[in-house]
Amino acid sequence: MFVKRIFHHDDFLKDFCELSWDVQKRTVKIGKLFRENPLHPSLRLHQLHGSLMGIWSISVTEKIRILFQREESGDIVFLSIGHHDIYKNL
């Protein structure tokens, strides 16, 4: 997977601001790792299925996920961040 640029949806930014300081710091580190090596095993990258086809997930912590879409241009749009229940909100 090639990452050209990363954009942040307004929902992602809102959700990010609601996270604890520690998780926010971890999210920034994960974002840098994702830019450098989106296939790094610690990200646990996987595509979602069913009604969420076209959406991908990476792990920030054991319980926190980032959901994103990959555009044809190679741009990434981080859609949402949070616990597993964020899958229900898309």
PDB file of N, CA, C and O in Angstrom:
ATOM      1  N   MET A   1       0.856  -1.188   0.000  1.00  0.00           N
ATOM      2  CA  MET A   1       0.000   0.000   0.000  1.00  0.00           C
ATOM      3  C   MET A   1       0.891   1.235   0.000  1.00  0.00           C
ATOM      4  O   MET A   1       1.817   1.345   0.804  1.00  0.00           O
ATOM      5  N   PHE A   2       0.609   2.141  -0.887  1.00  0.00           N
ATOM      6  CA  PHE A   2       1.353   3.388  -1.027  1.00  0.00           C
ATOM      7  C   PHE A   2       0.557   4.515  -0.369  1.00  0.00           C
ATOM      8  O   PHE A   2      -0.641   4.651  -0.616  1.00  0.00           O
ATOM      9  N   VAL A   3       1.212   5.324   0.468  1.00  0.00           N
ATOM     10  CA  VAL A   3       0.561   6.459   1.129  1.00  0.00           C
ATOM     11  C   VAL A   3       1.159   7.738   0.584  1.00  0.00           C
ATOM     12  O   VAL A   3       2.336   8.029   0.798  1.00  0.00           O
ATOM     13  N   LYS A   4       0.344   8.498  -0.121  1.00  0.00           N
ATOM     14  CA  LYS A   4       0.810   9.765  -0.695  1.00  0.00           C
ATOM     15  C   LYS A   4       0.694  10.874   0.360  1.00  0.00           C
ATOM     16  O   LYS A   4       1.693  11.457   0.780  1.00  0.00           O
ATOM     17  N   ARG A   5      -0.537  11.147   0.771  1.00  0.00           N
ATOM     18  CA  ARG A   5      -0.800  12.162   1.807  1.00  0.00           C
ATOM     19  C   ARG A   5      -1.887  11.622   2.734  1.00  0.00           C
ATOM     20  O   ARG A   5      -2.669  10.752   2.348  1.00  0.00           O
ATOM     21  N   ILE A   6      -1.927  12.144   3.956  1.00  0.00           N
ATOM     22  CA  ILE A   6      -2.968  11.765   4.909  1.00  0.00           C
ATOM     23  C   ILE A   6      -3.792  12.989   5.249  1.00  0.00           C
ATOM     24  O   ILE A   6      -3.261  14.025   5.650  1.00  0.00           O
ATOM     25  N   PHE A   7      -5.101  12.854   5.083  1.00  0.00           N
ATOM     26  CA  PHE A   7      -6.052  13.902   5.460  1.00  0.00           C
ATOM     27  C   PHE A   7      -6.880  13.397   6.633  1.00  0.00           C
ATOM     28  O   PHE A   7      -6.999  12.191   6.850  1.00  0.00           O
ATOM     29  N   HIS A   8      -7.448  14.326   7.380  1.00  0.00           N
ATOM     30  CA  HIS A   8      -8.239  13.977   8.554  1.00  0.00           C
ATOM     31  C   HIS A   8      -9.656  14.522   8.406  1.00  0.00           C
ATOM     32  O   HIS A   8      -9.866  15.731   8.306  1.00  0.00           O
ATOM     33  N   HIS A   9     -10.610  13.618   8.395  1.00  0.00           N
ATOM     34  CA  HIS A   9     -12.019  13.996   8.353  1.00  0.00           C
ATOM     35  C   HIS A   9     -12.364  14.727   9.655  1.00  0.00           C
ATOM     36  O   HIS A   9     -11.742  14.481  10.689  1.00  0.00           O
ATOM     37  N   ASP A  10     -13.343  15.616   9.604  1.00  0.00           N
ATOM     38  CA  ASP A  10     -13.765  16.355  10.802  1.00  0.00           C
ATOM     39  C   ASP A  10     -14.161  15.419  11.941  1.00  0.00           C
ATOM     40  O   ASP A  10     -13.884  15.713  13.104  1.00  0.00           O
ATOM     41  N   ASP A  11     -14.803  14.296  11.623  1.00  0.00           N
ATOM     42  CA  ASP A  11     -15.188  13.324  12.660  1.00  0.00           C
ATOM     43  C   ASP A  11     -13.955  12.734  13.340  1.00  0.00           C
ATOM     44  O   ASP A  11     -13.956  12.513  14.551  1.00  0.00           O
ATOM     45  N   PHE A  12     -12.911  12.479  12.566  1.00  0.00           N
ATOM     46  CA  PHE A  12     -11.673  11.965  13.145  1.00  0.00           C
ATOM     47  C   PHE A  12     -11.102  12.986  14.126  1.00  0.00           C
ATOM     48  O   PHE A  12     -10.715  12.629  15.238  1.00  0.00           O
ATOM     49  N   LEU A  13     -11.049  14.245  13.722  1.00  0.00           N
ATOM     50  CA  LEU A  13     -10.481  15.284  14.585  1.00  0.00           C
ATOM     51  C   LEU A  13     -11.277  15.439  15.870  1.00  0.00           C
ATOM     52  O   LEU A  13     -10.702  15.614  16.944  1.00  0.00           O
ATOM     53  N   LYS A  14     -12.595  15.375  15.763  1.00  0.00           N
ATOM     54  CA  LYS A  14     -13.458  15.460  16.952  1.00  0.00           C
ATOM     55  C   LYS A  14     -13.187  14.282  17.885  1.00  0.00           C
ATOM     56  O   LYS A  14     -13.016  14.463  19.091  1.00  0.00           O
ATOM     57  N   ASP A  15     -13.150  13.077  17.322  1.00  0.00           N
ATOM     58  CA  ASP A  15     -12.895  11.880  18.124  1.00  0.00           C
ATOM     59  C   ASP A  15     -11.502  11.920  18.750  1.00  0.00           C
ATOM     60  O   ASP A  15     -11.325  11.533  19.906  1.00  0.00           O
ATOM     61  N   PHE A  16     -10.522  12.384  17.991  1.00  0.00           N
ATOM     62  CA  PHE A  16      -9.150  12.470  18.486  1.00  0.00           C
ATOM     63  C   PHE A  16      -9.070  13.370  19.710  1.00  0.00           C
ATOM     64  O   PHE A  16      -8.395  13.037  20.684  1.00  0.00           O
ATOM     65  N   CYS A  17      -9.755  14.504  19.666  1.00  0.00           N
ATOM     66  CA  CYS A  17      -9.725  15.457  20.782  1.00  0.00           C
ATOM     67  C   CYS A  17     -10.342  14.888  22.053  1.00  0.00           C
ATOM     68  O   CYS A  17     -10.041  15.359  23.150  1.00  0.00           O
ATOM     69  N   GLU A  18     -11.190  13.895  21.922  1.00  0.00           N
ATOM     70  CA  GLU A  18     -11.846  13.283  23.078  1.00  0.00           C
ATOM     71  C   GLU A  18     -11.013  12.171  23.717  1.00  0.00           C
ATOM     72  O   GLU A  18     -11.374  11.656  24.775  1.00  0.00           O
ATOM     73  N   LEU A  19      -9.907  11.803  23.081  1.00  0.00           N
ATOM     74  CA  LEU A  19      -9.043  10.746  23.607  1.00  0.00           C
ATOM     75  C   LEU A  19      -8.151  11.283  24.716  1.00  0.00           C
ATOM     76  O   LEU A  19      -7.916  12.488  24.806  1.00  0.00           O
ATOM     77  N   SER A  20      -7.657  10.386  25.556  1.00  0.00           N
ATOM     78  CA  SER A  20      -6.716  10.790  26.600  1.00  0.00           C
ATOM     79  C   SER A  20      -5.413  11.265  25.964  1.00  0.00           C
ATOM     80  O   SER A  20      -5.108  10.941  24.817  1.00  0.00           O
ATOM     81  N   TRP A  21      -4.660  12.033  26.729  1.00  0.00           N
ATOM     82  CA  TRP A  21      -3.391  12.566  26.235  1.00  0.00           C
ATOM     83  C   TRP A  21      -2.458  11.438  25.799  1.00  0.00           C
ATOM     84  O   TRP A  21      -1.807  11.546  24.760  1.00  0.00           O
ATOM     85  N   ASP A  22      -2.386  10.360  26.577  1.00  0.00           N
ATOM     86  CA  ASP A  22      -1.513   9.240  26.243  1.00  0.00           C
ATOM     87  C   ASP A  22      -1.896   8.606  24.909  1.00  0.00           C
ATOM     88  O   ASP A  22      -1.028   8.279  24.100  1.00  0.00           O
ATOM     89  N   VAL A  23      -3.186   8.433  24.684  1.00  0.00           N
ATOM     90  CA  VAL A  23      -3.645   7.824  23.434  1.00  0.00           C
ATOM     91  C   VAL A  23      -3.426   8.781  22.270  1.00  0.00           C
ATOM     92  O   VAL A  23      -3.117   8.339  21.163  1.00  0.00           O
ATOM     93  N   GLN A  24      -3.580  10.078  22.496  1.00  0.00           N
ATOM     94  CA  GLN A  24      -3.292  11.049  21.440  1.00  0.00           C
ATOM     95  C   GLN A  24      -1.825  10.968  21.022  1.00  0.00           C
ATOM     96  O   GLN A  24      -1.520  10.971  19.829  1.00  0.00           O
ATOM     97  N   LYS A  25      -0.913  10.894  21.998  1.00  0.00           N
ATOM     98  CA  LYS A  25       0.516  10.781  21.689  1.00  0.00           C
ATOM     99  C   LYS A  25       0.797   9.495  20.920  1.00  0.00           C
ATOM    100  O   LYS A  25       1.569   9.495  19.961  1.00  0.00           O
ATOM    101  N   ARG A  26       0.175   8.410  21.339  1.00  0.00           N
ATOM    102  CA  ARG A  26       0.361   7.125  20.656  1.00  0.00           C
ATOM    103  C   ARG A  26      -0.182   7.203  19.219  1.00  0.00           C
ATOM    104  O   ARG A  26       0.403   6.631  18.300  1.00  0.00           O
ATOM    105  N   THR A  27      -1.293   7.906  19.037  1.00  0.00           N
ATOM    106  CA  THR A  27      -1.893   8.053  17.706  1.00  0.00           C
ATOM    107  C   THR A  27      -0.950   8.798  16.770  1.00  0.00           C
ATOM    108  O   THR A  27      -0.814   8.432  15.602  1.00  0.00           O
ATOM    109  N   VAL A  28      -0.303   9.833  17.273  1.00  0.00           N
ATOM    110  CA  VAL A  28       0.661  10.584  16.452  1.00  0.00           C
ATOM    111  C   VAL A  28       1.811   9.659  16.026  1.00  0.00           C
ATOM    112  O   VAL A  28       2.229   9.687  14.869  1.00  0.00           O
ATOM    113  N   LYS A  29       2.318   8.847  16.951  1.00  0.00           N
ATOM    114  CA  LYS A  29       3.391   7.903  16.618  1.00  0.00           C
ATOM    115  C   LYS A  29       2.924   6.888  15.575  1.00  0.00           C
ATOM    116  O   LYS A  29       3.660   6.566  14.642  1.00  0.00           O
ATOM    117  N   ILE A  30       1.709   6.390  15.737  1.00  0.00           N
ATOM    118  CA  ILE A  30       1.164   5.418  14.791  1.00  0.00           C
ATOM    119  C   ILE A  30       0.993   6.060  13.415  1.00  0.00           C
ATOM    120  O   ILE A  30       1.257   5.421  12.397  1.00  0.00           O
ATOM    121  N   GLY A  31       0.554   7.316  13.379  1.00  0.00           N
ATOM    122  CA  GLY A  31       0.421   8.035  12.107  1.00  0.00           C
ATOM    123  C   GLY A  31       1.752   8.143  11.380  1.00  0.00           C
ATOM    124  O   GLY A  31       1.810   7.972  10.163  1.00  0.00           O
ATOM    125  N   LYS A  32       2.820   8.424  12.117  1.00  0.00           N
ATOM    126  CA  LYS A  32       4.161   8.512  11.511  1.00  0.00           C
ATOM    127  C   LYS A  32       4.602   7.150  10.992  1.00  0.00           C
ATOM    128  O   LYS A  32       5.140   7.046   9.890  1.00  0.00           O
ATOM    129  N   LEU A  33       4.374   6.106  11.787  1.00  0.00           N
ATOM    130  CA  LEU A  33       4.733   4.764  11.360  1.00  0.00           C
ATOM    131  C   LEU A  33       3.955   4.374  10.105  1.00  0.00           C
ATOM    132  O   LEU A  33       4.514   3.778   9.184  1.00  0.00           O
ATOM    133  N   PHE A  34       2.672   4.707  10.071  1.00  0.00           N
ATOM    134  CA  PHE A  34       1.830   4.389   8.925  1.00  0.00           C
ATOM    135  C   PHE A  34       2.343   5.076   7.667  1.00  0.00           C
ATOM    136  O   PHE A  34       2.347   4.471   6.595  1.00  0.00           O
ATOM    137  N   ARG A  35       2.779   6.339   7.781  1.00  0.00           N
ATOM    138  CA  ARG A  35       3.339   7.060   6.629  1.00  0.00           C
ATOM    139  C   ARG A  35       4.616   6.380   6.121  1.00  0.00           C
ATOM    140  O   ARG A  35       4.819   6.230   4.916  1.00  0.00           O
ATOM    141  N   GLU A  36       5.465   5.974   7.064  1.00  0.00           N
ATOM    142  CA  GLU A  36       6.753   5.385   6.714  1.00  0.00           C
ATOM    143  C   GLU A  36       6.621   3.952   6.192  1.00  0.00           C
ATOM    144  O   GLU A  36       7.291   3.563   5.236  1.00  0.00           O
ATOM    145  N   ASN A  37       5.745   3.176   6.836  1.00  0.00           N
ATOM    146  CA  ASN A  37       5.618   1.767   6.486  1.00  0.00           C
ATOM    147  C   ASN A  37       4.185   1.299   6.774  1.00  0.00           C
ATOM    148  O   ASN A  37       3.931   0.712   7.826  1.00  0.00           O
ATOM    149  N   PRO A  38       3.252   1.550   5.857  1.00  0.00           N
ATOM    150  CA  PRO A  38       1.855   1.209   6.117  1.00  0.00           C
ATOM    151  C   PRO A  38       1.598  -0.284   6.298  1.00  0.00           C
ATOM    152  O   PRO A  38       0.528  -0.677   6.765  1.00  0.00           O
ATOM    153  N   LEU A  39       2.562  -1.110   5.937  1.00  0.00           N
ATOM    154  CA  LEU A  39       2.390  -2.551   6.093  1.00  0.00           C
ATOM    155  C   LEU A  39       3.101  -3.105   7.329  1.00  0.00           C
ATOM    156  O   LEU A  39       3.241  -4.319   7.479  1.00  0.00           O
ATOM    157  N   HIS A  40       3.548  -2.210   8.209  1.00  0.00           N
ATOM    158  CA  HIS A  40       4.231  -2.667   9.426  1.00  0.00           C
ATOM    159  C   HIS A  40       3.288  -3.574  10.220  1.00  0.00           C
ATOM    160  O   HIS A  40       2.129  -3.217  10.430  1.00  0.00           O
ATOM    161  N   PRO A  41       3.763  -4.732  10.660  1.00  0.00           N
ATOM    162  CA  PRO A  41       2.889  -5.694  11.337  1.00  0.00           C
ATOM    163  C   PRO A  41       2.191  -5.162  12.596  1.00  0.00           C
ATOM    164  O   PRO A  41       1.082  -5.591  12.914  1.00  0.00           O
ATOM    165  N   SER A  42       2.828  -4.241  13.305  1.00  0.00           N
ATOM    166  CA  SER A  42       2.215  -3.738  14.544  1.00  0.00           C
ATOM    167  C   SER A  42       0.945  -2.925  14.292  1.00  0.00           C
ATOM    168  O   SER A  42       0.145  -2.721  15.205  1.00  0.00           O
ATOM    169  N   LEU A  43       0.760  -2.461  13.054  1.00  0.00           N
ATOM    170  CA  LEU A  43      -0.447  -1.688  12.721  1.00  0.00           C
ATOM    171  C   LEU A  43      -1.677  -2.587  12.566  1.00  0.00           C
ATOM    172  O   LEU A  43      -2.812  -2.122  12.668  1.00  0.00           O
ATOM    173  N   ARG A  44      -1.445  -3.840  12.327  1.00  0.00           N
ATOM    174  CA  ARG A  44      -2.532  -4.815  12.114  1.00  0.00           C
ATOM    175  C   ARG A  44      -3.527  -4.311  11.068  1.00  0.00           C
ATOM    176  O   ARG A  44      -4.741  -4.350  11.269  1.00  0.00           O
ATOM    177  N   LEU A  45      -2.992  -3.845   9.970  1.00  0.00           N
ATOM    178  CA  LEU A  45      -3.782  -3.307   8.861  1.00  0.00           C
ATOM    179  C   LEU A  45      -4.697  -4.385   8.296  1.00  0.00           C
ATOM    180  O   LEU A  45      -4.263  -5.504   8.023  1.00  0.00           O
ATOM    181  N   HIS A  46      -5.960  -4.038   8.125  1.00  0.00           N
ATOM    182  CA  HIS A  46      -6.872  -4.955   7.444  1.00  0.00           C
ATOM    183  C   HIS A  46      -8.041  -4.183   6.846  1.00  0.00           C
ATOM    184  O   HIS A  46      -8.452  -3.134   7.342  1.00  0.00           O
ATOM    185  N   GLN A  47      -8.557  -4.749   5.761  1.00  0.00           N
ATOM    186  CA  GLN A  47      -9.718  -4.154   5.103  1.00  0.00           C
ATOM    187  C   GLN A  47     -10.980  -4.705   5.750  1.00  0.00           C
ATOM    188  O   GLN A  47     -11.047  -5.881   6.107  1.00  0.00           O
ATOM    189  N   LEU A  48     -11.978  -3.841   5.898  1.00  0.00           N
ATOM    190  CA  LEU A  48     -13.251  -4.267   6.469  1.00  0.00           C
ATOM    191  C   LEU A  48     -14.133  -4.841   5.374  1.00  0.00           C
ATOM    192  O   LEU A  48     -13.870  -4.644   4.188  1.00  0.00           O
ATOM    193  N   HIS A  49     -15.162  -5.539   5.768  1.00  0.00           N
ATOM    194  CA  HIS A  49     -16.016  -6.242   4.813  1.00  0.00           C
ATOM    195  C   HIS A  49     -17.478  -5.846   5.002  1.00  0.00           C
ATOM    196  O   HIS A  49     -17.815  -5.062   5.889  1.00  0.00           O
ATOM    197  N   GLY A  50     -18.312  -6.389   4.175  1.00  0.00           N
ATOM    198  CA  GLY A  50     -19.748  -6.136   4.260  1.00  0.00           C
ATOM    199  C   GLY A  50     -20.080  -4.704   3.918  1.00  0.00           C
ATOM    200  O   GLY A  50     -19.608  -4.165   2.917  1.00  0.00           O
ATOM    201  N   SER A  51     -20.895  -4.089   4.755  1.00  0.00           N
ATOM    202  CA  SER A  51     -21.319  -2.710   4.491  1.00  0.00           C
ATOM    203  C   SER A  51     -20.169  -1.707   4.619  1.00  0.00           C
ATOM    204  O   SER A  51     -20.296  -0.554   4.205  1.00  0.00           O
ATOM    205  N   LEU A  52     -19.056  -2.147   5.189  1.00  0.00           N
ATOM    206  CA  LEU A  52     -17.891  -1.265   5.355  1.00  0.00           C
ATOM    207  C   LEU A  52     -16.794  -1.552   4.322  1.00  0.00           C
ATOM    208  O   LEU A  52     -15.645  -1.150   4.508  1.00  0.00           O
ATOM    209  N   MET A  53     -17.147  -2.240   3.246  1.00  0.00           N
ATOM    210  CA  MET A  53     -16.196  -2.537   2.177  1.00  0.00           C
ATOM    211  C   MET A  53     -15.579  -1.227   1.677  1.00  0.00           C
ATOM    212  O   MET A  53     -16.292  -0.247   1.460  1.00  0.00           O
ATOM    213  N   GLY A  54     -14.286  -1.212   1.500  1.00  0.00           N
ATOM    214  CA  GLY A  54     -13.591  -0.009   1.062  1.00  0.00           C
ATOM    215  C   GLY A  54     -12.997   0.780   2.218  1.00  0.00           C
ATOM    216  O   GLY A  54     -12.249   1.734   2.004  1.00  0.00           O
ATOM    217  N   ILE A  55     -13.329   0.385   3.443  1.00  0.00           N
ATOM    218  CA  ILE A  55     -12.782   1.024   4.646  1.00  0.00           C
ATOM    219  C   ILE A  55     -11.702   0.097   5.198  1.00  0.00           C
ATOM    220  O   ILE A  55     -11.848  -1.125   5.180  1.00  0.00           O
ATOM    221  N   TRP A  56     -10.629   0.688   5.684  1.00  0.00           N
ATOM    222  CA  TRP A  56      -9.522  -0.053   6.267  1.00  0.00           C
ATOM    223  C   TRP A  56      -9.375   0.311   7.732  1.00  0.00           C
ATOM    224  O   TRP A  56      -9.873   1.348   8.170  1.00  0.00           O
ATOM    225  N   SER A  57      -8.694  -0.535   8.493  1.00  0.00           N
ATOM    226  CA  SER A  57      -8.487  -0.310   9.919  1.00  0.00           C
ATOM    227  C   SER A  57      -7.029  -0.550  10.271  1.00  0.00           C
ATOM    228  O   SER A  57      -6.397  -1.473   9.757  1.00  0.00           O
ATOM    229  N   ILE A  58      -6.497   0.302  11.163  1.00  0.00           N
ATOM    230  CA  ILE A  58      -5.197   0.058  11.777  1.00  0.00           C
ATOM    231  C   ILE A  58      -5.361   0.214  13.279  1.00  0.00           C
ATOM    232  O   ILE A  58      -6.266   0.904  13.748  1.00  0.00           O
ATOM    233  N   SER A  59      -4.485  -0.428  14.020  1.00  0.00           N
ATOM    234  CA  SER A  59      -4.553  -0.405  15.477  1.00  0.00           C
ATOM    235  C   SER A  59      -3.646   0.674  16.047  1.00  0.00           C
ATOM    236  O   SER A  59      -2.492   0.820  15.646  1.00  0.00           O
ATOM    237  N   VAL A  60      -4.196   1.421  16.987  1.00  0.00           N
ATOM    238  CA  VAL A  60      -3.408   2.393  17.749  1.00  0.00           C
ATOM    239  C   VAL A  60      -2.959   1.722  19.046  1.00  0.00           C
ATOM    240  O   VAL A  60      -1.784   1.761  19.411  1.00  0.00           O
ATOM    241  N   THR A  61      -3.914   1.110  19.725  1.00  0.00           N
ATOM    242  CA  THR A  61      -3.654   0.319  20.928  1.00  0.00           C
ATOM    243  C   THR A  61      -4.433  -0.980  20.774  1.00  0.00           C
ATOM    244  O   THR A  61      -5.027  -1.245  19.729  1.00  0.00           O
ATOM    245  N   GLU A  62      -4.420  -1.765  21.805  1.00  0.00           N
ATOM    246  CA  GLU A  62      -5.177  -3.013  21.769  1.00  0.00           C
ATOM    247  C   GLU A  62      -6.668  -2.764  21.552  1.00  0.00           C
ATOM    248  O   GLU A  62      -7.360  -3.599  20.969  1.00  0.00           O
ATOM    249  N   LYS A  63      -7.164  -1.614  22.021  1.00  0.00           N
ATOM    250  CA  LYS A  63      -8.599  -1.334  21.955  1.00  0.00           C
ATOM    251  C   LYS A  63      -8.983  -0.195  21.018  1.00  0.00           C
ATOM    252  O   LYS A  63     -10.160  -0.049  20.687  1.00  0.00           O
ATOM    253  N   ILE A  64      -8.030   0.607  20.589  1.00  0.00           N
ATOM    254  CA  ILE A  64      -8.323   1.798  19.778  1.00  0.00           C
ATOM    255  C   ILE A  64      -7.924   1.550  18.326  1.00  0.00           C
ATOM    256  O   ILE A  64      -6.832   1.056  18.044  1.00  0.00           O
ATOM    257  N   ARG A  65      -8.830   1.902  17.405  1.00  0.00           N
ATOM    258  CA  ARG A  65      -8.612   1.713  15.974  1.00  0.00           C
ATOM    259  C   ARG A  65      -8.767   3.032  15.220  1.00  0.00           C
ATOM    260  O   ARG A  65      -9.511   3.918  15.639  1.00  0.00           O
ATOM    261  N   ILE A  66      -8.063   3.144  14.117  1.00  0.00           N
ATOM    262  CA  ILE A  66      -8.277   4.224  13.156  1.00  0.00           C
ATOM    263  C   ILE A  66      -8.916   3.591  11.930  1.00  0.00           C
ATOM    264  O   ILE A  66      -8.417   2.597  11.403  1.00  0.00           O
ATOM    265  N   LEU A  67     -10.019   4.172  11.480  1.00  0.00           N
ATOM    266  CA  LEU A  67     -10.664   3.739  10.253  1.00  0.00           C
ATOM    267  C   LEU A  67     -10.347   4.756   9.172  1.00  0.00           C
ATOM    268  O   LEU A  67     -10.404   5.963   9.407  1.00  0.00           O
ATOM    269  N   PHE A  68     -10.009   4.259   7.972  1.00  0.00           N
ATOM    270  CA  PHE A  68      -9.635   5.169   6.898  1.00  0.00           C
ATOM    271  C   PHE A  68     -10.048   4.624   5.544  1.00  0.00           C
ATOM    272  O   PHE A  68     -10.337   3.439   5.379  1.00  0.00           O
ATOM    273  N   GLN A  69     -10.066   5.540   4.576  1.00  0.00           N
ATOM    274  CA  GLN A  69     -10.298   5.187   3.180  1.00  0.00           C
ATOM    275  C   GLN A  69      -9.052   5.543   2.389  1.00  0.00           C
ATOM    276  O   GLN A  69      -8.360   6.517   2.689  1.00  0.00           O
ATOM    277  N   ARG A  70      -8.782   4.743   1.386  1.00  0.00           N
ATOM    278  CA  ARG A  70      -7.671   5.027   0.483  1.00  0.00           C
ATOM    279  C   ARG A  70      -8.256   5.497  -0.838  1.00  0.00           C
ATOM    280  O   ARG A  70      -9.059   4.799  -1.456  1.00  0.00           O
ATOM    281  N   GLU A  71      -7.850   6.676  -1.261  1.00  0.00           N
ATOM    282  CA  GLU A  71      -8.315   7.246  -2.521  1.00  0.00           C
ATOM    283  C   GLU A  71      -7.470   6.686  -3.667  1.00  0.00           C
ATOM    284  O   GLU A  71      -6.354   6.219  -3.440  1.00  0.00           O
ATOM    285  N   GLU A  72      -7.985   6.730  -4.878  1.00  0.00           N
ATOM    286  CA  GLU A  72      -7.249   6.234  -6.053  1.00  0.00           C
ATOM    287  C   GLU A  72      -5.914   6.961  -6.230  1.00  0.00           C
ATOM    288  O   GLU A  72      -4.958   6.393  -6.759  1.00  0.00           O
ATOM    289  N   SER A  73      -5.854   8.200  -5.791  1.00  0.00           N
ATOM    290  CA  SER A  73      -4.634   9.000  -5.914  1.00  0.00           C
ATOM    291  C   SER A  73      -3.527   8.536  -4.970  1.00  0.00           C
ATOM    292  O   SER A  73      -2.379   8.962  -5.102  1.00  0.00           O
ATOM    293  N   GLY A  74      -3.865   7.671  -4.025  1.00  0.00           N
ATOM    294  CA  GLY A  74      -2.904   7.273  -3.005  1.00  0.00           C
ATOM    295  C   GLY A  74      -3.077   8.039  -1.716  1.00  0.00           C
ATOM    296  O   GLY A  74      -2.446   7.718  -0.708  1.00  0.00           O
ATOM    297  N   ASP A  75      -3.935   9.061  -1.737  1.00  0.00           N
ATOM    298  CA  ASP A  75      -4.223   9.818  -0.519  1.00  0.00           C
ATOM    299  C   ASP A  75      -5.019   8.945   0.449  1.00  0.00           C
ATOM    300  O   ASP A  75      -5.810   8.096   0.038  1.00  0.00           O
ATOM    301  N   ILE A  76      -4.797   9.170   1.723  1.00  0.00           N
ATOM    302  CA  ILE A  76      -5.497   8.465   2.791  1.00  0.00           C
ATOM    303  C   ILE A  76      -6.352   9.483   3.531  1.00  0.00           C
ATOM    304  O   ILE A  76      -5.910  10.602   3.790  1.00  0.00           O
ATOM    305  N   VAL A  77      -7.583   9.091   3.870  1.00  0.00           N
ATOM    306  CA  VAL A  77      -8.463   9.944   4.673  1.00  0.00           C
ATOM    307  C   VAL A  77      -8.784   9.183   5.951  1.00  0.00           C
ATOM    308  O   VAL A  77      -9.514   8.192   5.925  1.00  0.00           O
ATOM    309  N   PHE A  78      -8.235   9.652   7.071  1.00  0.00           N
ATOM    310  CA  PHE A  78      -8.588   9.084   8.366  1.00  0.00           C
ATOM    311  C   PHE A  78     -10.008   9.537   8.685  1.00  0.00           C
ATOM    312  O   PHE A  78     -10.276  10.733   8.807  1.00  0.00           O
ATOM    313  N   LEU A  79     -10.912   8.575   8.817  1.00  0.00           N
ATOM    314  CA  LEU A  79     -12.328   8.866   8.996  1.00  0.00           C
ATOM    315  C   LEU A  79     -12.736   8.977  10.451  1.00  0.00           C
ATOM    316  O   LEU A  79     -13.500   9.866  10.825  1.00  0.00           O
ATOM    317  N   SER A  80     -12.220   8.062  11.278  1.00  0.00           N
ATOM    318  CA  SER A  80     -12.668   7.981  12.652  1.00  0.00           C
ATOM    319  C   SER A  80     -11.604   7.287  13.486  1.00  0.00           C
ATOM    320  O   SER A  80     -10.773   6.548  12.960  1.00  0.00           O
ATOM    321  N   ILE A  81     -11.636   7.533  14.796  1.00  0.00           N
ATOM    322  CA  ILE A  81     -10.742   6.861  15.731  1.00  0.00           C
ATOM    323  C   ILE A  81     -11.528   6.572  16.997  1.00  0.00           C
ATOM    324  O   ILE A  81     -12.319   7.399  17.451  1.00  0.00           O
ATOM    325  N   GLY A  82     -11.308   5.403  17.559  1.00  0.00           N
ATOM    326  CA  GLY A  82     -11.986   5.063  18.801  1.00  0.00           C
ATOM    327  C   GLY A  82     -12.009   3.566  19.048  1.00  0.00           C
ATOM    328  O   GLY A  82     -11.308   2.799  18.388  1.00  0.00           O
ATOM    329  N   HIS A  83     -12.834   3.163  20.021  1.00  0.00           N
ATOM    330  CA  HIS A  83     -13.001   1.754  20.368  1.00  0.00           C
ATOM    331  C   HIS A  83     -13.745   1.032  19.248  1.00  0.00           C
ATOM    332  O   HIS A  83     -14.174   1.657  18.278  1.00  0.00           O
ATOM    333  N   HIS A  84     -13.894  -0.257  19.380  1.00  0.00           N
ATOM    334  CA  HIS A  84     -14.523  -1.083  18.339  1.00  0.00           C
ATOM    335  C   HIS A  84     -15.908  -0.589  17.933  1.00  0.00           C
ATOM    336  O   HIS A  84     -16.346  -0.858  16.814  1.00  0.00           O
ATOM    337  N   ASP A  85     -16.599   0.117  18.800  1.00  0.00           N
ATOM    338  CA  ASP A  85     -17.946   0.586  18.440  1.00  0.00           C
ATOM    339  C   ASP A  85     -17.939   1.658  17.341  1.00  0.00           C
ATOM    340  O   ASP A  85     -19.002   2.025  16.839  1.00  0.00           O
ATOM    341  N   ILE A  86     -16.760   2.164  16.960  1.00  0.00           N
ATOM    342  CA  ILE A  86     -16.717   3.134  15.866  1.00  0.00           C
ATOM    343  C   ILE A  86     -17.138   2.507  14.553  1.00  0.00           C
ATOM    344  O   ILE A  86     -17.556   3.208  13.631  1.00  0.00           O
ATOM    345  N   TYR A  87     -17.028   1.177  14.461  1.00  0.00           N
ATOM    346  CA  TYR A  87     -17.467   0.502  13.240  1.00  0.00           C
ATOM    347  C   TYR A  87     -18.964   0.728  13.005  1.00  0.00           C
ATOM    348  O   TYR A  87     -19.413   0.784  11.860  1.00  0.00           O
ATOM    349  N   LYS A  88     -19.720   0.854  14.070  1.00  0.00           N
ATOM    350  CA  LYS A  88     -21.177   1.044  13.971  1.00  0.00           C
ATOM    351  C   LYS A  88     -21.541   2.439  13.499  1.00  0.00           C
ATOM    352  O   LYS A  88     -22.634   2.645  12.971  1.00  0.00           O
ATOM    353  N   ASN A  89     -20.644   3.402  13.679  1.00  0.00           N
ATOM    354  CA  ASN A  89     -20.960   4.806  13.395  1.00  0.00           C
ATOM    355  C   ASN A  89     -20.719   5.217  11.950  1.00  0.00           C
ATOM    356  O   ASN A  89     -21.020   6.349  11.574  1.00  0.00           O
ATOM    357  N   LEU A  90     -20.184   4.322  11.140  1.00  0.00           N
ATOM    358  CA  LEU A  90     -19.914   4.691   9.745  1.00  0.00           C
ATOM    359  C   LEU A  90     -21.058   4.325   8.848  1.00  0.00           C
ATOM    360  O   LEU A  90     -20.998   4.565   7.642  1.00  0.00           O
TER     361      LEU A  90
END
